[in-house]
Amino acid sequence: MATEKKPNVLLIMMDQLRFDALGYSSNGKVETPALDWLAGMGTVFTHAYTPAPSCIPARACLMTGQKPWTTGVLFTGNSAGPHLPGGVMGVNFEHTIPEILARDGYHTEGIGKMHFFPQRATLGFSHTLIDESGREEDKNFISDYKEWFMKCNPDHDNITDHGIHWNSWMARPFHADECYHPSNWTANECLNFLNKRDPSKPFFLKMSFARPHSPYDPSQYFFDMYKERNDLPTPFTSQWSEEYADVDDNSILTWHGKRPMQQIMRARAAYYGSVTQTDYQIAKLLTTLNKAKLLDEMLIIFTSDHGDMLGDHNLWRKTYAYEGSSHIPMIVKLPKSMAKDTVSVCDAPVSLYDILPTVLDVCNQPIPEHTEGMSLVPLINGNTIGRSYVEGEHFESYSHSEECYYVTDGKYKYVWLYRTGQEKFFDLTENATEERDEIGNIDLAPIIQIMRSYAIGELKKRNSQHLTFVKDGTLVPLKPGLVVSPHYLERLESSSFKWMPMPETGRN
């Protein structure tokens, strides 16, 4: 599959980006000219889903080509230490994308949000420049972005002087000049990399933006683009989501609750403003690559780790199986010499664990045996034979009652709540907003049983003397207690890394 010359690879990520918050997927309500341009050059995967709807477990799947149960990273922990196994990424991972490409002579660079542990871990990158938002898991740690901000902008010596918490629904414009915004910093550092890289080597660049993840704080210009708009999507509500309508202590960090519409729409305006501001920064890189005549023969992948509910069904943030949280964007642009008879849109179900085998396929590298994803190149070339479904899950959510497992083919979605045993089913072709839970619909019983059987087949493989997911062919609610994958324990035991308890950070 490889071109004669090793292709450069660009992986672009926005953090916490919904699938429907881009120009081509929002009927133009959100302006993303750069990503619309990229979509026109590549293949848009309309049914891409995260394997784990929060930052660290999703990124572990992307880096390794494995599912959460295999990586052992099942949630985004609030602290890093042995009392929260499975909550951090960075212990003894093998065969990550940058590691494999570095062995093949690539110059590998990670810029922006990495979310590794320890925070200065490289996981195969030759070098990283990181924006860790507010995470400081070591008292001596300071992110590259924060250090630069404090040095260059002495009038604003704190990146959170605007007063918004990292997981709040609150919204307002960024408090410093636009040039100091983290999205601008990430793009500018990527441009610096292109100027200073080793030109004798192909490169793999991960351009990883910390926005539109909260704080919802775009620069004033981009906030103003949306704040007075009366055509922005309003939150979806449903009968089943009424259980989340009560506000939790009226907290600025609440994960559920029906907030005043003015606050919801301000949050949405700022969120979309963050998306557009980041898109403009992506435009700088794409135009630079185009001018340097590098764009055509590059492999470019754009995606996100998970979405953001933005008040849909009275829910905020992520970790849920529902569309706003689990359905993500994905664009893949092959090198021009490989892009013969490619499709512009693909509706096959795909996931983040497909990115590693796709990159290796294009770069003519063998795909490790442990990989659970599949190369997307055949689908891009019009092969209709893919998989029947993708799966996702999350433990240690905001409430144990929300710990979830889901399977979807993009047309239907089956949801199993691990602790309560509650089932939900959504016909996404007729009800993309998930306003109707069809689990009791007799007419859909055959397809519900098929989707449920997928979940049973996958979870039955995990049964052990300590955990029972399936008994007598039926899903069994899990008992209270921390769920730990045996794969995580194996990885931990084989690692020479010494675990130390770290302070609570309270950030995802």
C-alpha positions as CSV (number, residue, x, y, z in Angstrom):
1,M,0.0,0.0,0.0
2,A,3.0,2.4,0.5
3,T,4.1,5.1,-1.8
4,E,7.6,4.9,-3.1
5,K,8.7,7.6,-0.7
6,K,7.7,7.3,3.0
7,P,4.8,9.7,3.5
8,N,4.7,12.4,6.1
9,V,1.9,11.8,8.6
10,L,-0.2,14.5,10.4
11,L,-2.6,13.5,13.1
12,I,-4.9,16.4,14.1
13,M,-7.0,16.2,17.2
14,M,-9.5,18.5,18.9
15,D,-10.4,17.6,22.4
16,Q,-14.0,16.9,23.3
17,L,-15.3,17.6,19.8
18,R,-18.9,16.5,18.9
19,F,-19.4,14.8,15.6
20,D,-22.0,17.5,14.6
21,A,-20.0,20.6,15.4
22,L,-18.2,21.0,12.0
23,G,-19.3,22.9,9.0
24,Y,-19.9,19.9,6.8
25,S,-21.8,18.1,9.6
26,S,-23.8,21.0,11.0
27,N,-25.4,22.3,7.8
28,G,-23.1,25.3,8.0
29,K,-24.2,26.4,11.4
30,V,-20.6,26.0,12.7
31,E,-17.9,27.5,10.5
32,T,-14.9,25.3,9.9
33,P,-13.5,26.2,6.5
34,A,-10.2,24.5,7.0
35,L,-11.7,21.1,8.1
36,D,-14.3,21.4,5.3
37,W,-11.3,21.8,2.9
38,L,-9.7,18.7,4.4
39,A,-12.9,16.8,4.2
40,G,-13.1,17.6,0.5
41,M,-9.6,16.2,0.0
42,G,-10.3,13.0,2.0
43,T,-12.9,10.6,3.2
44,V,-15.4,11.5,5.9
45,F,-16.4,8.7,8.2
46,T,-19.9,9.5,9.3
47,H,-20.2,6.6,11.9
48,A,-17.0,7.0,13.9
49,Y,-17.4,6.3,17.6
50,T,-15.0,6.6,20.5
51,P,-14.2,3.3,22.3
52,A,-14.2,5.2,25.6
53,P,-15.9,8.6,26.0
54,S,-13.3,10.4,28.1
55,C,-9.8,11.7,27.5
56,I,-7.2,9.2,28.7
57,P,-8.8,5.8,27.8
58,A,-9.8,7.1,24.3
59,R,-6.2,8.3,23.7
60,A,-4.8,5.0,24.9
61,C,-6.9,3.2,22.3
62,L,-5.7,5.6,19.6
63,M,-2.0,5.2,20.5
64,T,-2.1,1.4,20.7
65,G,-4.8,0.2,18.3
66,Q,-6.4,-1.7,21.1
67,K,-9.8,-1.6,22.9
68,P,-10.1,-0.3,26.5
69,W,-10.3,-3.7,28.1
70,T,-7.0,-4.7,26.4
71,T,-5.1,-1.4,27.3
72,G,-6.5,-1.7,30.8
73,V,-7.3,2.0,30.8
74,L,-11.0,2.1,31.5
75,F,-11.6,5.6,32.7
76,T,-10.0,9.0,33.2
77,G,-8.8,9.0,36.9
78,N,-8.8,12.0,39.1
79,S,-5.5,11.0,40.5
80,A,-2.6,8.9,39.4
81,G,-1.7,6.1,41.8
82,P,-2.2,2.4,42.6
83,H,-5.6,3.1,44.2
84,L,-7.0,4.0,40.8
85,P,-5.6,1.3,38.4
86,G,-6.8,1.9,34.9
87,G,-7.1,5.6,35.3
88,V,-3.8,6.7,33.7
89,M,-2.0,6.1,30.4
90,G,1.8,5.7,30.2
91,V,2.9,2.5,31.9
92,N,4.7,0.0,29.8
93,F,2.8,0.6,26.5
94,E,4.4,-1.1,23.6
95,H,4.0,-0.5,19.9
96,T,2.5,3.0,19.9
97,I,2.2,4.9,16.6
98,P,5.2,7.2,17.2
99,E,7.3,4.4,18.6
100,I,6.8,2.2,15.5
101,L,7.4,5.1,13.1
102,A,10.4,6.3,15.0
103,R,12.0,2.8,14.6
104,D,11.4,3.2,10.8
105,G,13.3,6.5,10.8
106,Y,10.5,9.0,11.3
107,H,11.0,12.2,13.2
108,T,8.1,12.0,15.6
109,E,6.7,15.1,17.4
110,G,3.8,15.6,19.8
111,I,2.5,19.1,20.3
112,G,-0.5,20.1,22.5
113,K,-2.5,17.9,24.7
114,M,-0.9,14.5,25.3
115,H,-2.4,13.4,28.6
116,F,0.4,10.9,29.4
117,F,1.6,9.7,32.7
118,P,4.1,10.8,33.9
119,Q,3.3,14.0,32.2
120,R,6.8,14.2,30.6
121,A,6.5,10.6,29.3
122,T,7.0,10.4,25.5
123,L,5.4,7.1,24.6
124,G,7.6,6.9,21.5
125,F,7.7,10.5,20.5
126,S,11.2,12.0,19.7
127,H,10.0,15.1,21.5
128,T,6.9,16.7,22.9
129,L,5.7,20.2,23.7
130,I,2.6,20.0,25.9
131,D,-0.4,21.9,26.9
132,E,-1.8,20.1,29.9
133,S,-4.5,22.5,30.7
134,G,-4.7,22.5,34.5
135,R,-3.2,19.1,35.2
136,E,-0.2,19.3,37.4
137,E,0.3,15.8,38.8
138,D,3.8,16.6,40.0
139,K,4.4,19.7,42.1
140,N,7.4,20.5,40.1
141,F,5.6,20.1,36.7
142,I,4.7,23.1,34.5
143,S,3.4,22.6,31.0
144,D,5.2,24.2,28.1
145,Y,2.2,26.3,27.2
146,K,1.8,27.6,30.7
147,E,5.5,28.4,31.0
148,W,5.4,30.3,27.7
149,F,2.2,32.1,28.7
150,M,3.6,33.3,32.0
151,K,6.8,34.4,30.4
152,C,5.3,36.3,27.4
153,N,2.2,37.7,29.0
154,P,3.1,39.1,32.4
155,D,-0.1,41.1,32.7
156,H,-2.0,37.8,32.9
157,D,0.1,35.5,35.0
158,N,-2.5,32.7,35.2
159,I,-4.0,30.8,32.3
160,T,-7.3,30.7,34.3
161,D,-7.7,34.3,35.2
162,H,-11.0,34.3,33.4
163,G,-12.4,32.2,36.4
164,I,-13.8,29.2,34.4
165,H,-13.0,25.7,35.7
166,W,-11.7,23.1,33.4
167,N,-15.0,21.1,33.5
168,S,-17.5,23.9,33.9
169,W,-20.6,24.8,31.8
170,M,-19.7,28.5,32.4
171,A,-18.6,30.4,29.3
172,R,-17.0,33.8,28.4
173,P,-14.3,35.1,26.0
174,F,-10.6,34.4,26.7
175,H,-9.1,37.0,29.1
176,A,-5.9,37.6,27.2
177,D,-5.1,38.7,23.7
178,E,-5.9,36.2,21.0
179,C,-2.3,35.4,20.3
180,Y,-1.9,34.0,23.8
181,H,-4.8,31.5,23.4
182,P,-3.8,27.8,23.8
183,S,-5.1,27.0,20.3
184,N,-2.9,29.6,18.7
185,W,0.1,28.4,20.7
186,T,-0.4,24.8,19.6
187,A,-0.6,25.7,15.9
188,N,2.4,28.1,16.1
189,E,4.5,25.4,17.8
190,C,3.6,23.0,15.0
191,L,4.7,25.6,12.4
192,N,8.0,26.0,14.4
193,F,8.4,22.2,14.2
194,L,8.0,22.2,10.4
195,N,10.7,24.9,10.2
196,K,13.2,23.2,12.5
197,R,12.6,19.5,11.8
198,D,15.2,17.2,10.3
199,P,14.5,17.6,6.6
200,S,16.2,14.3,5.8
201,K,13.6,12.3,7.6
202,P,9.9,11.8,7.1
203,F,7.9,13.1,10.0
204,F,4.9,12.1,12.2
205,L,3.3,15.2,13.8
206,K,0.5,14.9,16.3
207,M,-1.2,18.3,16.5
208,S,-3.4,18.0,19.6
209,F,-5.6,20.9,20.6
210,A,-6.9,21.3,24.2
211,R,-10.1,23.0,22.9
212,P,-13.1,22.9,22.5
213,H,-12.9,21.0,25.8
214,S,-13.9,23.4,28.6
215,P,-13.2,26.0,29.7
216,Y,-15.5,27.4,27.0
217,D,-13.3,30.4,26.4
218,P,-12.7,31.3,22.7
219,S,-11.1,34.7,21.9
220,Q,-13.5,37.6,21.7
221,Y,-13.8,37.6,17.9
222,F,-14.8,33.9,17.8
223,F,-17.2,34.2,20.7
224,D,-18.9,37.2,19.0
225,M,-19.4,35.1,15.8
226,Y,-22.0,32.9,17.7
227,K,-23.2,34.8,20.8
228,E,-26.1,36.6,19.0
229,R,-27.0,33.7,16.6
230,N,-30.6,32.5,16.9
231,D,-30.1,29.5,14.7
232,L,-27.8,27.5,16.9
233,P,-29.0,24.0,17.8
234,T,-30.9,23.9,21.1
235,P,-30.4,20.9,23.5
236,F,-32.4,17.7,22.9
237,T,-34.7,16.6,25.6
238,S,-36.7,13.4,26.1
239,Q,-38.9,11.6,28.5
240,W,-36.0,9.3,29.6
241,S,-33.7,12.3,30.3
242,E,-36.0,13.9,32.8
243,E,-34.3,11.8,35.4
244,Y,-31.3,14.1,34.9
245,A,-33.2,17.4,35.0
246,D,-32.5,18.3,38.6
247,V,-29.5,20.4,39.1
248,D,-26.8,18.8,41.2
249,D,-26.2,21.2,44.1
250,N,-26.3,24.0,41.5
251,S,-22.6,23.4,41.1
252,I,-20.5,25.0,38.4
253,L,-19.1,21.5,37.8
254,T,-22.5,19.7,37.7
255,W,-22.6,16.8,35.2
256,H,-26.4,16.9,34.9
257,G,-29.2,19.4,35.3
258,K,-31.5,21.6,33.3
259,R,-29.9,25.0,33.3
260,P,-31.5,28.2,32.2
261,M,-31.6,28.4,28.4
262,Q,-29.5,31.6,28.4
263,Q,-26.6,29.8,30.1
264,I,-26.9,26.7,27.8
265,M,-26.8,28.8,24.7
266,R,-23.9,30.9,26.0
267,A,-22.0,27.7,26.6
268,R,-22.9,26.5,23.1
269,A,-21.9,29.8,21.5
270,A,-18.5,29.7,23.3
271,Y,-18.0,26.0,22.4
272,Y,-18.7,26.6,18.7
273,G,-16.5,29.7,18.9
274,S,-13.7,27.5,20.3
275,V,-14.2,25.1,17.4
276,T,-14.0,27.8,14.8
277,Q,-10.9,29.5,16.4
278,T,-9.1,26.1,16.4
279,D,-10.1,25.5,12.8
280,Y,-8.6,28.8,11.8
281,Q,-5.3,27.7,13.4
282,I,-5.5,24.4,11.5
283,A,-5.8,26.5,8.4
284,K,-2.4,28.1,9.1
285,L,-0.8,24.7,9.1
286,L,-2.6,23.3,6.0
287,T,-1.8,26.4,3.9
288,T,1.9,26.3,5.0
289,L,2.0,22.6,4.0
290,N,0.4,23.4,0.7
291,K,2.8,26.2,0.0
292,A,5.7,23.9,0.8
293,K,4.3,21.3,-1.6
294,L,4.0,18.8,1.2
295,L,0.2,18.6,1.4
296,D,-0.6,16.3,-1.5
297,E,1.5,13.3,-0.5
298,M,0.8,13.5,3.2
299,L,-1.4,11.1,5.2
300,I,-3.7,13.4,7.3
301,I,-6.1,12.1,9.9
302,F,-8.4,14.4,11.9
303,T,-10.5,13.2,14.8
304,S,-11.4,13.7,18.5
305,D,-11.2,11.6,21.6
306,H,-14.9,12.0,22.5
307,G,-17.7,14.6,22.3
308,D,-19.5,16.9,24.7
309,M,-23.2,16.6,25.6
310,L,-23.6,20.5,25.9
311,G,-26.9,20.1,27.8
312,D,-28.4,17.4,25.6
313,H,-30.7,15.3,27.7
314,N,-29.8,17.5,30.6
315,L,-26.3,16.1,30.6
316,W,-22.9,17.9,30.4
317,R,-19.4,16.9,29.5
318,K,-18.8,13.2,28.5
319,T,-18.4,9.5,29.7
320,Y,-21.9,8.7,28.3
321,A,-22.9,6.3,25.6
322,Y,-25.2,8.9,24.0
323,E,-24.4,10.6,20.7
324,G,-23.2,13.9,21.9
325,S,-20.6,12.1,24.0
326,S,-19.7,9.0,22.0
327,H,-20.1,10.0,18.3
328,I,-16.9,11.6,17.0
329,P,-15.7,13.2,13.7
330,M,-13.1,11.4,11.6
331,I,-11.5,12.4,8.3
332,V,-8.7,10.5,6.5
333,K,-6.8,12.0,3.6
334,L,-4.5,9.5,1.9
335,P,-1.4,10.6,0.0
336,K,-2.5,11.6,-3.5
337,S,-0.5,8.8,-5.1
338,M,-2.6,6.3,-3.1
339,A,-5.9,8.1,-3.5
340,K,-7.2,6.3,-6.6
341,D,-11.0,5.8,-6.8
342,T,-11.5,6.7,-3.2
343,V,-14.9,7.4,-1.6
344,S,-15.7,10.9,-0.2
345,V,-18.1,9.5,2.5
346,C,-18.0,6.2,4.3
347,D,-20.8,5.1,6.7
348,A,-19.1,2.0,8.0
349,P,-18.7,1.9,11.8
350,V,-15.1,2.8,12.8
351,S,-13.3,3.8,15.9
352,L,-10.1,5.3,17.3
353,Y,-8.4,1.9,17.5
354,D,-8.5,1.9,13.7
355,I,-6.0,4.8,13.4
356,L,-2.8,2.9,14.3
357,P,-3.4,0.1,11.7
358,T,-4.4,2.8,9.1
359,V,-1.2,4.8,9.7
360,L,1.0,1.6,9.5
361,D,-0.8,0.4,6.4
362,V,-0.1,3.6,4.6
363,C,3.5,3.7,5.8
364,N,4.1,0.1,4.8
365,Q,4.7,-1.1,8.3
366,P,3.6,-4.5,9.7
367,I,0.6,-4.2,12.0
368,P,1.4,-5.8,15.4
369,E,-0.5,-8.9,16.2
370,H,-2.0,-7.4,19.3
371,T,-3.8,-4.8,17.3
372,E,-7.6,-4.9,17.5
373,G,-8.4,-2.2,15.0
374,M,-8.4,-2.5,11.3
375,S,-6.9,-0.4,8.5
376,L,-9.4,2.0,7.0
377,V,-7.6,2.1,3.6
378,P,-9.8,-0.7,2.1
379,L,-13.0,1.3,3.1
380,I,-11.5,4.5,1.7
381,N,-10.9,2.6,-1.6
382,G,-14.6,1.6,-1.7
383,N,-14.5,-1.9,-0.2
384,T,-17.9,-2.4,1.5
385,I,-16.7,-5.3,3.6
386,G,-15.9,-4.0,7.1
387,R,-17.2,-4.9,10.6
388,S,-20.7,-5.2,11.8
389,Y,-20.4,-2.9,14.8
390,V,-18.0,-1.0,17.1
391,E,-18.1,-1.0,20.9
392,G,-17.4,1.5,23.6
393,E,-17.5,1.6,27.4
394,H,-16.6,3.7,30.4
395,F,-16.1,3.0,34.1
396,E,-15.8,5.3,37.1
397,S,-18.1,7.9,35.5
398,Y,-19.6,10.8,37.4
399,S,-22.0,8.3,39.0
400,H,-21.7,4.6,39.2
401,S,-25.2,4.3,37.7
402,E,-23.8,5.8,34.5
403,E,-21.0,3.2,33.9
404,C,-21.8,2.0,30.5
405,Y,-21.2,-0.3,27.6
406,Y,-22.5,0.2,24.1
407,V,-22.5,-1.3,20.6
408,T,-23.5,0.5,17.5
409,D,-23.4,0.1,13.7
410,G,-24.2,3.7,13.2
411,K,-27.8,2.9,12.5
412,Y,-28.8,1.4,15.8
413,K,-27.3,1.6,19.3
414,Y,-27.7,-0.8,22.2
415,V,-26.7,0.6,25.7
416,W,-26.1,-1.5,28.8
417,L,-25.6,0.2,32.1
418,Y,-23.1,-2.0,34.0
419,R,-24.3,-1.4,37.5
420,T,-28.0,-1.0,37.3
421,G,-28.6,-3.5,34.5
422,Q,-30.7,-1.0,32.6
423,E,-30.9,-1.3,28.8
424,K,-31.5,1.4,26.3
425,F,-31.9,1.1,22.5
426,F,-31.9,3.9,19.9
427,D,-32.9,3.7,16.3
428,L,-30.5,6.3,15.0
429,T,-31.8,6.3,11.4
430,E,-35.3,7.4,12.6
431,N,-34.2,9.2,15.8
432,A,-30.7,10.5,15.5
433,T,-31.2,12.7,18.6
434,E,-32.0,9.7,20.8
435,E,-35.2,11.3,22.1
436,R,-37.0,7.9,22.0
437,D,-35.7,4.9,24.0
438,E,-37.0,2.0,21.9
439,I,-35.9,-0.8,24.2
440,G,-39.6,-1.9,24.7
441,N,-40.6,-1.5,21.0
442,I,-41.9,-4.9,19.9
443,D,-41.4,-4.1,16.2
444,L,-37.7,-3.6,16.8
445,A,-37.3,-6.7,19.0
446,P,-35.4,-8.7,16.4
447,I,-32.7,-6.0,15.8
448,I,-32.6,-5.3,19.5
449,Q,-31.8,-8.9,20.1
450,I,-29.1,-8.9,17.5
451,M,-27.4,-5.8,19.0
452,R,-27.7,-7.3,22.5
453,S,-26.1,-10.5,21.3
454,Y,-23.1,-8.5,20.1
455,A,-22.7,-7.1,23.6
456,I,-23.1,-10.6,25.2
457,G,-20.6,-12.1,22.9
458,E,-18.0,-9.4,23.6
459,L,-18.5,-9.3,27.4
460,K,-18.7,-13.0,27.8
461,K,-15.0,-13.2,27.0
462,R,-14.2,-11.2,30.2
463,N,-15.8,-13.6,32.6
464,S,-13.4,-14.7,35.4
465,Q,-13.4,-15.9,39.0
466,H,-13.5,-12.2,40.0
467,L,-15.9,-10.8,37.5
468,T,-19.1,-12.1,35.9
469,F,-20.4,-10.1,32.9
470,V,-22.5,-12.8,31.3
471,K,-24.3,-15.8,33.0
472,D,-26.4,-18.4,31.1
473,G,-26.3,-16.2,28.0
474,T,-27.6,-13.2,29.9
475,L,-25.9,-9.9,30.8
476,V,-25.4,-9.6,34.6
477,P,-25.2,-6.3,36.4
478,L,-21.8,-5.8,38.0
479,K,-21.5,-5.7,41.8
480,P,-20.1,-2.6,43.5
481,G,-16.4,-2.1,43.5
482,L,-13.5,-1.0,41.2
483,V,-13.3,-2.9,37.9
484,V,-9.8,-3.7,36.9
485,S,-8.8,-5.4,33.6
486,P,-6.4,-8.3,34.0
487,H,-4.5,-6.8,31.1
488,Y,-3.8,-3.7,33.1
489,L,-2.4,-5.8,36.0
490,E,-0.1,-7.7,33.6
491,R,1.2,-4.5,32.2
492,L,1.7,-3.0,35.7
493,E,3.6,-6.1,36.9
494,S,5.9,-6.1,33.9
495,S,6.8,-2.4,34.3
496,S,9.8,-1.0,36.0
497,F,8.0,2.2,36.7
498,K,7.5,3.0,40.4
499,W,4.0,4.1,41.2
500,M,3.6,7.0,43.6
501,P,0.2,8.3,44.8
502,M,-0.4,11.8,43.4
503,P,-2.7,14.6,44.6
504,E,-6.3,14.8,43.4
505,T,-6.7,16.9,40.3
506,G,-10.4,16.7,39.7
507,R,-10.0,17.1,35.9
508,N,-10.8,14.9,32.9
